[in-house]
């Protein structure tokens, strides 16, 4: 079946512009996670969704970052007034139910470059 | 809180020789541990996971890892490297509980080990 998909695969933007990154999880997966992969910080957790609610937003680096999930499916990560330090690969993952035991299935990522 | 330390940022082996990628973890609770692999320009793929069953875990492509609680280690091994094993490998931990209740699977990644395989 279809895996996790993310769009766009690459995004180049100018400093100060807003960007939206999209994640389509595997159908039926209730839990969804966003991570960021950058050269300096490695892979780090951003936010977790259970259904449409986000019980843990602790990884969002600043209030310029926000995310939502609708219909228990698609999620959008929005970065306002982008800065050069936002340049990274943004990864989305989903799993059947939120648990420390379950494998998370990752999308291919969106590579964001802020000029 | 939990953390993971991958002891080598780069490992280089010859094709056909054994692979050892080292990982130590720290966790306040009984951890679940994973190894993920990332090939160039590809997504993360699960190699194997430990979730408190057998301490020796077998994964895909001939990889295995042994959970050693006394050493807080979860090293990844493979008896014979193949060229296709060249990739970046991540050791990952998630806790089974936290102060607020049950764990929801938040992953904490190590810094990664780049494996190079020479012909």
Boltz contact constraints between the chains, C-beta under 6 A:
constraints:
  - contact:
      token1: [A, 42]
      token2: [B, 111]
      max_distance: 6.0
  - contact:
      token1: [A, 43]
      token2: [B, 109]
      max_distance: 6.0
  - contact:
      token1: [A, 45]
      token2: [B, 106]
      max_distance: 6.0
  - contact:
      token1: [A, 48]
      token2: [B, 104]
      max_distance: 6.0
  - contact:
      token1: [A, 98]
      token2: [B, 104]
      max_distance: 6.0
  - contact:
      token1: [A, 98]
      token2: [B, 105]
      max_distance: 6.0
  - contact:
      token1: [A, 99]
      token2: [B, 105]
      max_distance: 6.0
  - contact:
      token1: [A, 100]
      token2: [B, 32]
      max_distance: 6.0
  - contact:
      token1: [A, 100]
      token2: [B, 94]
      max_distance: 6.0
  - contact:
      token1: [A, 100]
      token2: [B, 96]
      max_distance: 6.0
  - contact:
      token1: [A, 100]
      token2: [B, 103]
      max_distance: 6.0
  - contact:
      token1: [A, 100]
      token2: [B, 105]
      max_distance: 6.0
  - contact:
      token1: [A, 101]
      token2: [B, 32]
      max_distance: 6.0
  - contact:
      token1: [A, 101]
      token2: [B, 51]
      max_distance: 6.0
  - contact:
      token1: [A, 103]
      token2: [B, 46]
      max_distance: 6.0
  - contact:
      token1: [A, 106]
      token2: [B, 43]
      max_distance: 6.0
  - contact:
      token1: [A, 106]
      token2: [B, 44]
      max_distance: 6.0
  - contact:
      token1: [A, 108]
      token2: [B, 43]
      max_distance: 6.0
